[in-house]
């Protein structure tokens, strides 16, 4: 099995999305170089703009991916460069490698500088932080102690402190 093989499967999923009337993007997940899952965009047919091929597939298989990522190499193949949502979903779920076919000049987010693109900048909401910060911080700090997987996160929160 190789990259081209998996990208061809992703392209088949993109064609299916196109045939349904959805934006033609397909994706494939592999574990240790073996096919694991495939999917295509269902934004139109699913009446939900967040149903991108990559994110929807990763979320559907998240428990298995999160378990496998410690012992197996998780790779994502997409026919279009992932957007900020799909890229974030891949990062949060431990995808080790992303291979895409076509760059996305409007919404691609695999390059940190891509957030400066007009399409992305126009859609970034106003962000306000700090409201009831101490109460939220206290609740988070109650959750993390004793959870080994949260050790580094706990340290970062402790270093940040309750009120900065």
C-alpha positions in Angstrom: 0.0 0.0 0.0 1.2 3.5 -0.7 0.1 7.1 -0.7 -1.2 7.1 -4.2 -3.4 4.0 -3.5 -5.0 5.7 -0.5 -5.4 9.0 -2.3 -7.3 7.2 -5.1 -9.7 5.8 -2.5 -10.2 9.4 -1.2 -10.8 10.6 -4.8 -13.5 7.9 -5.1 -15.2 9.3 -2.0 -14.9 12.8 -3.5 -16.7 11.6 -6.6 -19.5 10.1 -4.5 -19.8 13.5 -2.6 -20.0 15.3 -6.0 -22.6 12.8 -7.2 -24.7 13.6 -4.1 -24.4 17.3 -4.7 -21.9 17.9 -2.0 -18.6 19.7 -2.3 -16.3 17.0 -3.7 -13.9 16.2 -1.0 -13.0 12.7 0.1 -10.7 11.4 2.9 -9.1 8.2 4.1 -7.6 7.2 7.5 -4.9 4.6 7.8 -3.4 2.9 10.8 0.2 1.7 10.4 -0.2 2.0 6.6 -3.4 -0.1 6.5 -6.7 1.2 5.3 -9.0 2.0 8.3 -11.8 4.3 7.2 -13.1 6.5 4.3 -15.6 9.3 3.9 -16.7 12.2 1.9 -18.2 15.6 2.5 -21.9 15.6 3.4 -22.3 19.3 4.1 -25.2 19.8 1.7 -26.8 16.3 2.0 -26.4 16.3 5.7 -27.6 19.9 6.1 -24.6 20.7 8.4 -21.7 22.9 7.3 -19.4 21.2 9.7 -19.7 17.8 8.0 -16.4 18.0 6.2 -15.0 14.6 5.1 -12.0 14.8 7.3 -13.6 16.0 10.6 -16.7 13.8 10.3 -14.6 10.7 9.7 -12.1 11.4 12.5 -14.9 12.2 14.9 -16.8 9.0 14.0 -13.7 6.9 14.6 -12.2 9.0 17.4 -12.2 6.4 20.2 -10.3 3.9 18.0 -7.9 6.5 16.7 -7.1 7.9 20.1 -6.4 4.4 21.4 -4.3 3.5 18.3 -2.2 6.7 18.1 0.1 5.5 20.9 1.1 2.3 19.2 0.3 2.9 15.5 0.9 5.6 13.0 -2.3 7.4 12.1 -2.4 9.1 8.7 -5.1 11.1 7.0 -5.4 11.5 3.2 -7.6 14.2 1.8 -8.4 15.3 -1.7 -8.3 19.0 -0.5 -6.0 20.7 2.0 -7.7 20.6 5.4 -9.4 23.7 6.7 -8.8 25.0 10.2 -11.6 22.8 11.7 -10.4 19.6 10.0 -6.7 20.4 10.8 -7.6 21.0 14.4 -9.7 17.8 14.6 -6.7 15.9 13.2 -4.3 17.5 15.7 -6.6 16.9 18.7 -7.1 13.2 17.8 -3.4 12.5 17.3 -3.1 12.1 13.5 0.6 11.8 12.8 0.7 12.7 9.1 -1.6 14.5 6.7 -1.3 14.0 2.9 -3.5 16.1 0.7 -4.0 16.3 -3.1 -5.1 19.9 -3.9 -4.1 23.0 -1.9 -7.0 25.1 -0.8 -6.2 28.7 -1.6 -9.2 30.0 0.3 -9.6 27.9 3.4 -6.5 25.6 3.7 -5.0 25.7 7.2 -2.0 23.4 7.1 0.4 26.4 7.0 0.3 28.6 10.1 0.4 31.7 7.9 -2.8 30.6 6.2 -4.9 32.2 8.9 -3.9 35.5 7.3 -5.9 34.6 4.1 -8.8 36.9 3.6 -11.4 34.1 3.5 -10.3 32.9 6.9 -9.9 36.4 8.4 -13.4 37.4 7.3 -14.8 34.5 9.2 -12.9 34.7 12.5 -15.4 35.7 15.2 -14.7 38.4 17.8 -13.1 36.6 20.7 -13.4 37.8 24.3 -11.7 35.9 27.1 -11.6 36.0 30.9 -15.2 36.1 31.9 -15.6 34.2 35.2 -12.1 32.9 34.7 -11.4 32.0 38.3 -14.5 29.8 38.6 -13.6 28.0 35.3 -10.0 27.6 36.4 -11.0 26.2 39.8 -13.2 23.6 38.1 -10.5 22.6 35.7 -8.0 22.3 38.5 -10.4 20.0 40.4 -10.6 17.7 37.4 -6.9 17.2 36.5 -5.0 16.0 39.6 -4.4 12.3 39.6 -5.0 11.9 35.9 -1.6 10.8 34.4 -2.6 11.8 30.8 -3.2 15.4 32.0 0.1 15.8 33.8 1.6 18.3 31.4 -1.6 20.2 31.0 -2.0 20.5 34.8 1.6 21.8 35.0 0.8 24.5 32.4 -2.3 25.6 34.3 -0.5 25.6 37.6 2.2 27.8 36.1 -0.4 30.1 34.6 -2.1 30.6 37.9 -5.6 31.3 39.0 -5.8 35.0 38.1 -3.5 36.6 35.5 
